[in-house]
Amino acid sequence: MTFTQTASLPRIHALIPCAGSGSRMGFKKPKQYEQLAGLPMVLHACRTLMKVDAIASVHVGLAPDDQESLAWPTESHFYRHFTGGGTRQETVLQTAGAILEQGLGLSDDWVLVHDAARPGLSVKLVEQLIESVTADPKHVGGILALPLADTLKRQADQQVIAQTLPRDGLWLAQTPQMFRLGLLCEVLRKGIAAGADLTDEASAFEREGYQPLLVMGDIQNLKVTYPSDWDMMTQLLIHRRA
């Protein structure tokens, strides 16, 4: 069943932080702007999110001096915010704050935060997350994730194995991660002020005692981090268009 936005429900927005450098790829400009299967990488995720009927608006948090996005197509429910901060979570907080301050969303609305470097996201996967989180009003939010399948090793000095770790109950976090807009701002603000190591939005909620829902993700929703990921994602996106 597809979740459809109605006037009686809080609206749903999407937010993509897009102010990072992507230095591990070795490109001359941030990887999210490099051409991947015919488009700047970030636009693949933007286009997917804009196809989801339940999503009212899509927002991208950009570096204050960003020039790349000026050539992007414009749609009425697509917004660029020059709200990039020194870290990913600062960009998320400042962009979410801009949505509230500009009257584009309400505190009780939902927001799906998605990585610019996950271009393999599908409409079906987004709808699955929305349906799972909204199925029970007790859910504070939820994230896409995959149960850890590979054997997990801890490294010792000189890159040798120190220990094999049990993988029971371990999941690999993906995005989108879906939370209430106002509460997301609150927990991020607290975590950043405390100097906490917030590796994703869910970790900010966990720090405050919340337990977000784990929703089954997809291997194709991988984060493009290394050159081999780039080649794999290029083939995947070309195959989808064929």
ZASEVO-204705 format. One record per residue: y, z, x of N, C-alpha, C in turn; residue in three letters; chain. Coordinates in Angstrom, 2 decimals, always signed. Example, Ala and Ser with C-alpha at 12.3 -4.5 7.8 and 13.67 -1.06 7.14 Angstrom:
# ZASEVO-204705
> -5.69|+7.80|+13.19|-4.50|+7.80|+12.30|-3.30|+7.80|+13.20|ALA|A
> -2.25|+7.08|+12.85|-1.06|+7.14|+13.67|+0.03|+7.87|+12.90|SER|A
***
This chain:
# ZASEVO-204705
> -1.20|+0.00|+0.85|+0.00|+0.00|+0.00|+1.25|+0.00|+0.89|MET|A
> +2.21|-0.86|+0.58|+3.44|-0.94|+1.35|+4.48|+0.02|+0.78|THR|A
> +5.08|+0.80|+1.65|+6.14|+1.72|+1.24|+7.41|+0.91|+1.03|PHE|A
> +8.04|+1.05|-0.11|+9.28|+0.34|-0.41|+10.40|+1.34|-0.68|THR|A
> +11.56|+1.11|-0.06|+12.70|+1.99|-0.23|+13.21|+1.92|-1.67|GLN|A
> +13.52|+3.09|-2.25|+14.13|+3.13|-3.57|+15.36|+4.02|-3.52|THR|A
> +16.21|+3.89|-4.53|+17.46|+4.64|-4.55|+17.24|+6.13|-4.67|ALA|A
> +16.09|+6.56|-5.19|+15.84|+7.98|-5.41|+15.34|+8.70|-4.16|SER|A
> +15.04|+7.94|-3.10|+14.51|+8.52|-1.87|+15.55|+8.48|-0.76|LEU|A
> +15.45|+9.39|+0.22|+16.31|+9.28|+1.41|+16.10|+7.92|+2.06|PRO|A
> +17.16|+7.35|+2.58|+17.03|+6.05|+3.24|+16.34|+6.20|+4.59|ARG|A
> +15.88|+5.08|+5.10|+15.19|+5.04|+6.39|+15.96|+4.08|+7.30|ILE|A
> +16.21|+4.54|+8.53|+16.92|+3.74|+9.51|+16.05|+3.61|+10.76|HIS|A
> +16.37|+2.66|+11.62|+15.70|+2.52|+12.91|+16.76|+2.62|+14.01|ALA|A
> +16.37|+3.21|+15.12|+17.29|+3.41|+16.25|+16.56|+3.04|+17.54|LEU|A
> +17.16|+2.15|+18.32|+16.58|+1.75|+19.60|+17.55|+2.09|+20.72|ILE|A
> +17.21|+3.06|+21.58|+18.05|+3.31|+22.75|+17.88|+2.16|+23.74|PRO|A
> +18.99|+1.58|+24.18|+18.91|+0.34|+24.96|+19.90|+0.38|+26.13|CYS|A
> +20.04|+1.56|+26.75|+21.02|+1.69|+27.82|+20.39|+1.95|+29.18|ALA|A
> +19.05|+1.87|+29.28|+18.36|+2.17|+30.53|+18.41|+1.03|+31.52|GLY|A
> +17.99|+1.31|+32.76|+18.06|+0.31|+33.82|+16.76|-0.45|+34.01|SER|A
> +15.61|+0.16|+33.62|+14.32|-0.51|+33.80|+14.05|-0.89|+35.24|GLY|A
> +14.38|-0.02|+36.16|+14.36|-0.35|+37.59|+12.97|-0.65|+38.14|SER|A
> +11.90|-0.13|+37.52|+10.57|-0.32|+38.07|+10.09|-1.77|+37.98|ARG|A
> +10.73|-2.57|+37.15|+10.31|-3.97|+37.02|+10.87|-4.83|+38.13|MET|A
> +11.93|-4.39|+38.80|+12.50|-5.16|+39.90|+13.38|-6.31|+39.49|GLY|A
> +13.84|-6.34|+38.23|+14.74|-7.40|+37.79|+16.17|-7.13|+38.25|PHE|A
> +17.00|-8.16|+38.21|+18.40|-8.00|+38.59|+19.22|-7.33|+37.50|LYS|A
> +18.73|-7.40|+36.26|+19.41|-6.73|+35.16|+18.39|-5.90|+34.40|LYS|A
> +18.83|-4.99|+33.54|+17.88|-4.15|+32.80|+16.81|-4.98|+32.10|PRO|A
> +15.57|-4.49|+32.17|+14.44|-5.29|+31.68|+14.54|-5.63|+30.20|LYS|A
> +15.21|-4.75|+29.40|+15.28|-5.01|+27.97|+16.06|-6.29|+27.64|GLN|A
> +16.85|-6.80|+28.62|+17.64|-8.01|+28.41|+16.99|-9.25|+29.00|TYR|A
> +15.92|-9.07|+29.76|+15.23|-10.23|+30.34|+14.51|-11.02|+29.26|GLU|A
> +14.44|-12.32|+29.44|+13.78|-13.20|+28.48|+12.27|-12.98|+28.51|GLN|A
> +11.71|-12.64|+27.36|+10.27|-12.44|+27.21|+9.81|-13.29|+26.03|LEU|A
> +8.99|-14.28|+26.30|+8.51|-15.18|+25.24|+9.67|-15.74|+24.42|ALA|A
> +10.75|-16.11|+25.12|+11.86|-16.81|+24.47|+12.98|-15.97|+23.93|GLY|A
> +12.88|-14.63|+24.05|+13.93|-13.75|+23.54|+14.18|-12.61|+24.53|LEU|A
> +15.40|-12.04|+24.56|+15.57|-10.78|+25.28|+14.56|-9.77|+24.74|PRO|A
> +13.89|-9.05|+25.62|+12.76|-8.22|+25.20|+13.10|-7.32|+24.01|MET|A
> +14.26|-6.67|+24.02|+14.59|-5.72|+22.96|+14.66|-6.38|+21.59|VAL|A
> +15.00|-7.66|+21.54|+15.15|-8.31|+20.24|+13.83|-8.51|+19.51|LEU|A
> +12.71|-8.49|+20.22|+11.42|-8.57|+19.54|+11.24|-7.37|+18.62|HIS|A
> +11.48|-6.17|+19.14|+11.35|-4.96|+18.32|+12.40|-4.94|+17.22|ALA|A
> +13.63|-5.37|+17.54|+14.69|-5.39|+16.52|+14.29|-6.28|+15.35|CYS|A
> +13.76|-7.44|+15.64|+13.38|-8.38|+14.58|+12.23|-7.83|+13.74|ARG|A
> +11.29|-7.16|+14.39|+10.18|-6.56|+13.64|+10.71|-5.50|+12.69|THR|A
> +11.55|-4.61|+13.19|+12.08|-3.52|+12.36|+12.93|-4.05|+11.21|LEU|A
> +13.62|-5.15|+11.43|+14.45|-5.72|+10.37|+13.63|-6.41|+9.29|MET|A
> +12.34|-6.66|+9.56|+11.46|-7.26|+8.56|+10.81|-6.21|+7.65|LYS|A
> +10.94|-4.94|+8.01|+10.30|-3.87|+7.23|+11.17|-3.57|+6.01|VAL|A
> +10.63|-3.78|+4.82|+11.42|-3.62|+3.59|+11.99|-2.21|+3.44|ASP|A
> +11.27|-1.21|+3.91|+11.70|+0.17|+3.72|+12.88|+0.55|+4.60|ALA|A
> +13.16|-0.21|+5.65|+14.22|+0.14|+6.60|+15.55|-0.43|+6.14|ILE|A
> +16.52|+0.47|+5.94|+17.83|+0.07|+5.42|+18.73|-0.51|+6.50|ALA|A
> +18.60|-0.03|+7.74|+19.48|-0.50|+8.81|+18.83|-0.27|+10.16|SER|A
> +19.21|-1.11|+11.12|+18.70|-1.02|+12.49|+19.90|-0.83|+13.42|VAL|A
> +19.80|+0.17|+14.31|+20.90|+0.54|+15.20|+20.42|+0.52|+16.65|HIS|A
> +21.23|-0.06|+17.52|+20.90|-0.14|+18.95|+21.96|+0.63|+19.73|VAL|A
> +21.53|+1.57|+20.57|+22.44|+2.34|+21.41|+22.56|+1.68|+22.77|GLY|A
> +23.75|+1.17|+23.08|+23.98|+0.36|+24.27|+24.86|+1.09|+25.28|LEU|A
> +24.81|+0.65|+26.53|+25.70|+1.18|+27.55|+27.15|+0.85|+27.18|ALA|A
> +28.09|+1.73|+27.50|+29.50|+1.49|+27.14|+30.06|+0.17|+27.67|PRO|A
> +29.55|-0.31|+28.81|+30.03|-1.55|+29.40|+29.11|-2.74|+29.11|ASP|A
> +28.25|-2.61|+28.14|+27.28|-3.66|+27.82|+27.98|-4.97|+27.45|ASP|A
> +27.48|-6.06|+28.01|+27.96|-7.40|+27.67|+26.84|-8.28|+27.11|GLN|A
> +25.62|-7.94|+27.42|+24.48|-8.78|+27.03|+24.36|-8.95|+25.53|GLU|A
> +24.63|-7.87|+24.79|+24.41|-7.91|+23.34|+25.46|-8.73|+22.59|SER|A
> +26.53|-9.12|+23.26|+27.59|-9.86|+22.58|+27.10|-11.21|+22.07|LEU|A
> +26.05|-11.74|+22.70|+25.52|-13.05|+22.29|+24.41|-12.94|+21.25|ALA|A
> +24.06|-11.72|+20.85|+22.98|-11.56|+19.88|+23.42|-12.01|+18.50|TRP|A
> +22.48|-12.48|+17.69|+22.82|-12.80|+16.30|+23.24|-11.54|+15.54|PRO|A
> +24.04|-11.71|+14.53|+24.52|-10.56|+13.75|+24.00|-10.64|+12.33|THR|A
> +23.52|-9.54|+11.82|+23.09|-9.41|+10.43|+23.78|-8.18|+9.84|GLU|A
> +23.90|-8.15|+8.53|+24.69|-7.10|+7.89|+24.11|-5.71|+8.09|SER|A
> +22.78|-5.60|+8.30|+22.19|-4.28|+8.46|+21.76|-4.02|+9.90|HIS|A
> +22.37|-4.75|+10.85|+22.10|-4.56|+12.28|+23.39|-4.11|+12.95|PHE|A
> +23.33|-2.96|+13.65|+24.53|-2.36|+14.22|+24.38|-2.14|+15.72|TYR|A
> +25.41|-2.46|+16.46|+25.48|-2.16|+17.88|+26.42|-0.97|+18.09|ARG|A
> +25.95|+0.02|+18.84|+26.77|+1.20|+19.16|+26.83|+1.34|+20.68|HIS|A
> +28.02|+1.45|+21.22|+28.17|+1.59|+22.67|+28.15|+3.07|+23.01|PHE|A
> +26.98|+3.65|+22.82|+26.80|+5.11|+22.86|+25.82|+5.54|+23.94|THR|A
> +25.58|+4.69|+24.92|+24.62|+5.03|+25.96|+25.06|+6.22|+26.79|GLY|A
> +24.09|+7.08|+27.12|+24.36|+8.26|+27.94|+23.61|+8.19|+29.26|GLY|A
> +23.65|+9.30|+30.00|+23.00|+9.34|+31.29|+21.49|+9.38|+31.21|GLY|A
> +20.94|+9.78|+30.06|+19.50|+9.83|+29.86|+19.16|+9.16|+28.52|THR|A
> +17.88|+8.87|+28.34|+17.44|+8.27|+27.09|+17.78|+9.17|+25.92|ARG|A
> +17.52|+10.50|+26.06|+17.75|+11.39|+24.94|+19.23|+11.56|+24.62|GLN|A
> +20.08|+11.46|+25.62|+21.52|+11.48|+25.34|+21.93|+10.24|+24.56|GLU|A
> +21.33|+9.11|+24.90|+21.62|+7.89|+24.14|+21.14|+8.01|+22.70|THR|A
> +19.95|+8.55|+22.50|+19.45|+8.75|+21.14|+20.37|+9.69|+20.36|VAL|A
> +20.73|+10.81|+20.96|+21.59|+11.78|+20.28|+22.94|+11.17|+19.93|LEU|A
> +23.55|+10.49|+20.88|+24.89|+9.94|+20.63|+24.86|+8.80|+19.62|GLN|A
> +23.78|+8.04|+19.61|+23.67|+6.95|+18.63|+23.37|+7.50|+17.24|THR|A
> +22.48|+8.49|+17.16|+22.20|+9.13|+15.87|+23.47|+9.79|+15.34|ALA|A
> +24.23|+10.42|+16.23|+25.49|+11.04|+15.81|+26.48|+10.01|+15.28|GLY|A
> +26.52|+8.83|+15.90|+27.42|+7.77|+15.44|+27.03|+7.28|+14.05|ALA|A
> +25.72|+7.21|+13.78|+25.26|+6.80|+12.44|+25.80|+7.76|+11.39|ILE|A
> +25.73|+9.06|+11.69|+26.24|+10.07|+10.76|+27.76|+10.01|+10.65|LEU|A
> +28.43|+9.96|+11.79|+29.90|+10.02|+11.80|+30.53|+8.80|+11.13|GLU|A
> +29.88|+7.67|+11.25|+30.42|+6.44|+10.66|+30.00|+6.24|+9.21|GLN|A
> +29.29|+7.23|+8.65|+28.88|+7.14|+7.26|+27.81|+6.11|+7.00|GLY|A
> +27.05|+5.75|+8.03|+25.99|+4.76|+7.87|+24.66|+5.39|+7.49|LEU|A
> +24.59|+6.71|+7.54|+23.38|+7.44|+7.18|+23.73|+8.87|+6.85|GLY|A
> +22.82|+9.56|+6.16|+23.00|+10.95|+5.78|+22.04|+11.83|+6.55|LEU|A
> +22.36|+13.09|+6.63|+21.55|+14.03|+7.40|+20.10|+14.05|+6.96|SER|A
> +19.85|+13.89|+5.65|+18.50|+13.97|+5.11|+17.74|+12.64|+5.21|ASP|A
> +18.41|+11.59|+5.66|+17.73|+10.30|+5.84|+16.71|+10.40|+6.97|ASP|A
> +15.77|+9.48|+6.94|+14.80|+9.37|+8.04|+15.32|+8.39|+9.07|TRP|A
> +14.94|+8.60|+10.34|+15.25|+7.64|+11.39|+14.01|+7.44|+12.25|VAL|A
> +13.72|+6.18|+12.56|+12.60|+5.83|+13.43|+13.16|+5.43|+14.79|LEU|A
> +12.88|+6.22|+15.81|+13.36|+5.92|+17.16|+12.27|+5.12|+17.89|VAL|A
> +12.67|+3.96|+18.41|+11.68|+3.07|+19.04|+12.16|+2.62|+20.41|HIS|A
> +11.22|+2.51|+21.35|+11.54|+2.06|+22.70|+11.87|+0.57|+22.72|ASP|A
> +12.93|+0.21|+23.45|+13.28|-1.20|+23.63|+12.17|-1.94|+24.38|ALA|A
> +11.38|-1.20|+25.17|+10.34|-1.80|+26.00|+8.99|-1.85|+25.31|ALA|A
> +8.96|-1.74|+23.98|+7.71|-1.91|+23.21|+7.88|-3.09|+22.26|ARG|A
> +7.85|-4.31|+22.79|+8.08|-5.49|+21.95|+6.89|-5.89|+21.10|PRO|A
> +5.71|-5.28|+21.34|+4.52|-5.65|+20.59|+4.39|-4.96|+19.25|GLY|A
> +5.39|-4.20|+18.85|+5.36|-3.50|+17.56|+5.16|-4.48|+16.41|LEU|A
> +4.37|-4.08|+15.41|+4.15|-4.92|+14.23|+4.70|-4.25|+12.97|SER|A
> +4.99|-5.06|+11.97|+5.46|-4.54|+10.68|+4.41|-3.61|+10.08|VAL|A
> +3.14|-3.99|+10.16|+2.06|-3.17|+9.60|+2.04|-1.78|+10.22|LYS|A
> +2.26|-1.70|+11.52|+2.23|-0.42|+12.21|+3.40|+0.46|+11.77|LEU|A
> +4.58|-0.12|+11.61|+5.74|+0.64|+11.13|+5.50|+1.16|+9.72|VAL|A
> +4.97|+0.31|+8.87|+4.70|+0.73|+7.49|+3.65|+1.84|+7.45|GLU|A
> +2.68|+1.77|+8.33|+1.64|+2.81|+8.41|+2.25|+4.17|+8.77|GLN|A
> +3.18|+4.17|+9.73|+3.87|+5.41|+10.12|+4.69|+5.96|+8.96|LEU|A
> +5.46|+5.11|+8.31|+6.31|+5.56|+7.21|+5.47|+6.13|+6.07|ILE|A
> +4.41|+5.45|+5.70|+3.55|+5.91|+4.61|+2.91|+7.25|+4.95|GLU|A
> +2.47|+7.42|+6.19|+1.79|+8.66|+6.59|+2.75|+9.84|+6.59|SER|A
> +3.95|+9.64|+7.12|+4.92|+10.75|+7.21|+5.45|+11.14|+5.84|VAL|A
> +5.70|+10.16|+4.99|+6.28|+10.46|+3.68|+5.24|+10.85|+2.64|THR|A
> +3.96|+10.81|+3.00|+2.90|+11.14|+2.03|+2.91|+12.61|+1.64|ALA|A
> +3.44|+13.47|+2.49|+3.45|+14.91|+2.24|+4.82|+15.46|+2.61|ASP|A
> +5.54|+16.07|+1.65|+6.89|+16.59|+1.94|+6.90|+17.69|+3.00|PRO|A
> +5.75|+18.24|+3.34|+5.70|+19.28|+4.36|+5.80|+18.72|+5.78|LYS|A
> +5.62|+17.41|+5.93|+5.68|+16.81|+7.26|+7.12|+16.81|+7.77|HIS|A
> +7.34|+17.39|+8.94|+8.67|+17.37|+9.55|+8.96|+15.98|+10.12|VAL|A
> +7.93|+15.23|+10.40|+8.05|+13.90|+10.99|+6.73|+13.52|+11.62|GLY|A
> +6.73|+12.42|+12.34|+5.49|+11.99|+12.97|+5.73|+10.90|+13.99|GLY|A
> +4.70|+10.65|+14.79|+4.80|+9.62|+15.82|+3.54|+8.76|+15.81|ILE|A
> +3.68|+7.53|+16.28|+2.52|+6.72|+16.57|+1.93|+7.18|+17.90|LEU|A
> +0.62|+7.20|+18.01|-0.05|+7.64|+19.23|-1.48|+7.13|+19.23|ALA|A
> -2.09|+7.13|+20.41|-3.48|+6.72|+20.57|-4.28|+7.83|+21.22|LEU|A
> -5.47|+8.14|+20.69|-6.33|+9.12|+21.38|-6.65|+8.63|+22.79|PRO|A
> -6.64|+9.53|+23.75|-6.92|+9.16|+25.13|-8.38|+8.74|+25.26|LEU|A
> -8.63|+7.53|+25.72|-10.00|+7.01|+25.83|-10.53|+7.06|+27.26|ALA|A
> -9.65|+6.92|+28.23|-10.09|+6.87|+29.62|-10.26|+8.27|+30.21|ASP|A
> -11.08|+8.35|+31.24|-11.24|+9.62|+31.96|-9.93|+9.94|+32.68|THR|A
> -9.53|+11.21|+32.61|-8.24|+11.64|+33.14|-8.44|+12.38|+34.46|LEU|A
> -7.72|+11.96|+35.49|-7.83|+12.56|+36.82|-6.50|+13.18|+37.23|LYS|A
> -6.58|+14.33|+37.90|-5.40|+14.92|+38.53|-5.40|+14.55|+40.01|ARG|A
> -4.25|+14.12|+40.50|-4.12|+13.68|+41.89|-3.84|+14.85|+42.83|GLN|A
> -4.46|+14.83|+43.99|-4.12|+15.75|+45.07|-3.26|+15.00|+46.08|ALA|A
> -2.95|+15.65|+47.21|-2.16|+14.99|+48.25|-2.89|+13.76|+48.76|ASP|A
> -2.12|+12.78|+49.23|-2.63|+11.53|+49.80|-3.39|+10.69|+48.78|GLN|A
> -3.08|+10.90|+47.51|-3.63|+10.08|+46.41|-5.15|+10.08|+46.37|GLN|A
> -5.71|+11.28|+46.46|-7.14|+11.46|+46.23|-7.32|+12.34|+45.00|VAL|A
> -8.51|+12.33|+44.42|-8.77|+13.06|+43.19|-8.92|+14.56|+43.48|ILE|A
> -8.18|+15.35|+42.76|-8.30|+16.80|+42.86|-9.17|+17.36|+41.76|ALA|A
> -9.14|+16.71|+40.57|-9.84|+17.30|+39.43|-9.96|+16.27|+38.30|GLN|A
> -11.07|+16.33|+37.56|-11.21|+15.60|+36.31|-10.85|+16.53|+35.17|THR|A
> -9.94|+16.06|+34.30|-9.43|+16.90|+33.23|-10.10|+16.53|+31.91|LEU|A
> -10.37|+17.51|+31.06|-10.93|+17.20|+29.74|-9.92|+16.43|+28.91|PRO|A
> -10.41|+15.42|+28.19|-9.49|+14.58|+27.40|-9.56|+14.89|+25.91|ARG|A
> -10.40|+15.85|+25.52|-10.52|+16.20|+24.11|-9.17|+16.61|+23.54|ASP|A
> -8.80|+15.99|+22.43|-7.55|+16.35|+21.76|-6.31|+15.78|+22.39|GLY|A
> -6.44|+14.95|+23.42|-5.27|+14.37|+24.08|-4.96|+12.99|+23.51|LEU|A
> -3.67|+12.75|+23.28|-3.21|+11.49|+22.73|-2.11|+10.92|+23.63|TRP|A
> -2.00|+9.59|+23.66|-0.92|+8.90|+24.33|+0.19|+8.61|+23.32|LEU|A
> +1.36|+9.18|+23.54|+2.46|+9.00|+22.59|+3.01|+7.58|+22.66|ALA|A
> +3.31|+7.03|+21.48|+3.98|+5.75|+21.36|+5.27|+5.95|+20.56|GLN|A
> +5.91|+4.87|+20.22|+7.03|+4.87|+19.28|+6.78|+3.74|+18.29|THR|A
> +7.44|+3.78|+17.11|+8.49|+4.68|+16.69|+8.03|+6.13|+16.51|PRO|A
> +9.05|+7.02|+16.59|+8.88|+8.42|+16.25|+9.87|+8.72|+15.12|GLN|A
> +9.37|+9.27|+14.03|+10.12|+9.32|+12.77|+10.46|+10.75|+12.39|MET|A
> +11.78|+11.01|+12.24|+12.26|+12.35|+11.88|+13.49|+12.24|+11.01|PHE|A
> +13.88|+13.36|+10.40|+15.13|+13.41|+9.64|+16.31|+13.26|+10.61|ARG|A
> +17.29|+12.50|+10.21|+18.40|+12.16|+11.08|+19.18|+13.40|+11.54|LEU|A
> +19.54|+14.27|+10.60|+20.31|+15.46|+10.96|+19.53|+16.42|+11.83|GLY|A
> +18.26|+16.63|+11.50|+17.44|+17.57|+12.26|+17.16|+17.02|+13.66|LEU|A
> +17.01|+15.71|+13.78|+16.83|+15.10|+15.10|+18.02|+15.41|+15.99|LEU|A
> +19.23|+15.25|+15.45|+20.43|+15.56|+16.23|+20.44|+17.03|+16.65|CYS|A
> +20.04|+17.89|+15.75|+20.06|+19.33|+16.04|+19.10|+19.70|+17.16|GLU|A
> +17.87|+19.23|+17.09|+16.90|+19.64|+18.10|+17.19|+18.97|+19.45|VAL|A
> +17.68|+17.75|+19.43|+18.05|+17.11|+20.69|+19.22|+17.83|+21.35|LEU|A
> +20.20|+18.20|+20.55|+21.37|+18.89|+21.09|+20.96|+20.20|+21.75|ARG|A
> +20.07|+20.94|+21.11|+19.60|+22.22|+21.67|+18.81|+21.99|+22.96|LYS|A
> +17.92|+21.01|+22.94|+17.09|+20.75|+24.11|+17.90|+20.28|+25.31|GLY|A
> +18.86|+19.39|+25.07|+19.70|+18.89|+26.15|+20.56|+20.00|+26.72|ILE|A
> +21.13|+20.83|+25.85|+21.97|+21.95|+26.30|+21.18|+22.94|+27.16|ALA|A
> +19.89|+23.08|+26.85|+19.04|+24.02|+27.60|+18.47|+23.39|+28.87|ALA|A
> +18.75|+22.12|+29.10|+18.21|+21.45|+30.28|+16.72|+21.20|+30.20|GLY|A
> +16.18|+21.13|+28.99|+14.74|+20.94|+28.80|+14.32|+19.52|+29.19|ALA|A
> +13.09|+19.37|+29.61|+12.52|+18.08|+29.95|+12.01|+17.42|+28.67|ASP|A
> +12.86|+16.65|+28.04|+12.53|+16.01|+26.77|+12.06|+14.58|+27.05|LEU|A
> +10.77|+14.40|+27.07|+10.23|+13.08|+27.40|+10.20|+12.13|+26.21|THR|A
> +10.28|+12.69|+25.00|+10.41|+11.88|+23.80|+11.01|+12.75|+22.71|ASP|A
> +11.23|+12.17|+21.53|+11.83|+12.92|+20.43|+10.92|+14.05|+19.98|GLU|A
> +9.61|+13.79|+19.93|+8.66|+14.80|+19.47|+8.71|+16.05|+20.34|ALA|A
> +8.91|+15.88|+21.64|+8.95|+17.05|+22.53|+10.12|+17.97|+22.20|SER|A
> +11.23|+17.40|+21.71|+12.36|+18.23|+21.30|+12.00|+19.04|+20.06|ALA|A
> +11.22|+18.45|+19.15|+10.78|+19.17|+17.95|+9.73|+20.23|+18.31|PHE|A
> +8.82|+19.90|+19.20|+7.81|+20.86|+19.63|+8.47|+22.09|+20.25|GLU|A
> +9.51|+21.86|+21.00|+10.23|+22.96|+21.66|+10.79|+23.96|+20.65|ARG|A
> +11.09|+23.48|+19.44|+11.63|+24.34|+18.39|+10.55|+24.87|+17.45|GLU|A
> +9.29|+24.63|+17.81|+8.18|+25.18|+17.03|+7.64|+24.27|+15.95|GLY|A
> +8.15|+23.06|+15.83|+7.66|+22.12|+14.82|+6.40|+21.42|+15.33|TYR|A
> +5.60|+20.90|+14.38|+4.37|+20.19|+14.71|+4.36|+18.81|+14.05|GLN|A
> +4.91|+17.81|+14.72|+4.93|+16.46|+14.14|+3.53|+15.90|+13.95|PRO|A
> +3.42|+15.00|+13.00|+2.15|+14.36|+12.66|+1.80|+13.29|+13.68|LEU|A
> +0.52|+13.19|+14.03|+0.01|+12.10|+14.87|-0.54|+11.00|+13.97|LEU|A
> -0.01|+9.80|+14.11|-0.43|+8.65|+13.31|-1.01|+7.60|+14.26|VAL|A
> -2.18|+7.07|+13.92|-2.86|+6.12|+14.80|-1.99|+4.91|+15.12|MET|A
> -1.79|+4.68|+16.43|-1.01|+3.54|+16.88|-1.89|+2.34|+17.18|GLY|A
> -1.44|+1.51|+18.13|-2.16|+0.28|+18.45|-1.93|-0.03|+19.92|ASP|A
> -2.97|-0.48|+20.61|-2.87|-0.80|+22.02|-1.85|-1.90|+22.28|ILE|A
> -1.63|-2.78|+21.29|-0.65|-3.86|+21.46|+0.79|-3.35|+21.46|GLN|A
> +0.96|-2.11|+21.05|+2.30|-1.49|+21.03|+2.55|-0.79|+22.37|ASN|A
> +2.11|-1.40|+23.45|+2.24|-0.79|+24.77|+3.68|-0.87|+25.28|LEU|A
> +4.01|+0.05|+26.19|+5.33|+0.06|+26.80|+5.31|-0.80|+28.05|LYS|A
> +6.17|-1.80|+28.10|+6.24|-2.70|+29.24|+6.94|-1.98|+30.39|VAL|A
> +6.16|-1.64|+31.41|+6.68|-0.84|+32.53|+6.52|-1.55|+33.86|THR|A
> +5.40|-2.23|+34.06|+5.09|-2.87|+35.33|+4.95|-4.38|+35.14|TYR|A
> +5.07|-5.16|+36.24|+4.97|-6.64|+36.11|+3.72|-7.12|+35.39|PRO|A
> +2.59|-6.46|+35.57|+1.37|-6.88|+34.88|+1.50|-6.70|+33.36|SER|A
> +2.25|-5.67|+32.93|+2.49|-5.47|+31.50|+3.30|-6.63|+30.93|ASP|A
> +4.25|-7.10|+31.73|+5.12|-8.21|+31.30|+4.29|-9.46|+31.02|TRP|A
> +3.40|-9.77|+31.94|+2.55|-10.96|+31.77|+1.66|-10.83|+30.54|ASP|A
> +1.07|-9.65|+30.35|+0.19|-9.42|+29.21|+0.95|-9.54|+27.89|MET|A
> +2.16|-8.94|+27.84|+2.94|-8.98|+26.60|+3.43|-10.39|+26.31|MET|A
> +3.75|-11.16|+27.33|+4.16|-12.54|+27.12|+3.06|-13.32|+26.41|THR|A
> +1.84|-13.17|+26.87|+0.72|-13.87|+26.25|+0.49|-13.41|+24.82|GLN|A
> +0.61|-12.10|+24.58|+0.42|-11.56|+23.24|+1.44|-12.13|+22.26|LEU|A
> +2.71|-12.15|+22.65|+3.76|-12.62|+21.75|+3.66|-14.12|+21.50|LEU|A
> +3.28|-14.87|+22.53|+3.08|-16.31|+22.34|+1.91|-16.55|+21.39|ILE|A
> +0.84|-15.77|+21.54|-0.33|-15.91|+20.65|+0.05|-15.58|+19.20|HIS|A
> +0.89|-14.58|+18.98|+1.29|-14.22|+17.61|+2.04|-15.36|+16.95|ARG|A
> +2.82|-16.10|+17.72|+3.62|-17.19|+17.15|+2.79|-18.42|+16.88|ARG|A
> +1.66|-18.54|+17.56|+0.84|-19.76|+17.46|+0.22|-19.91|+16.07|ALA|A
***
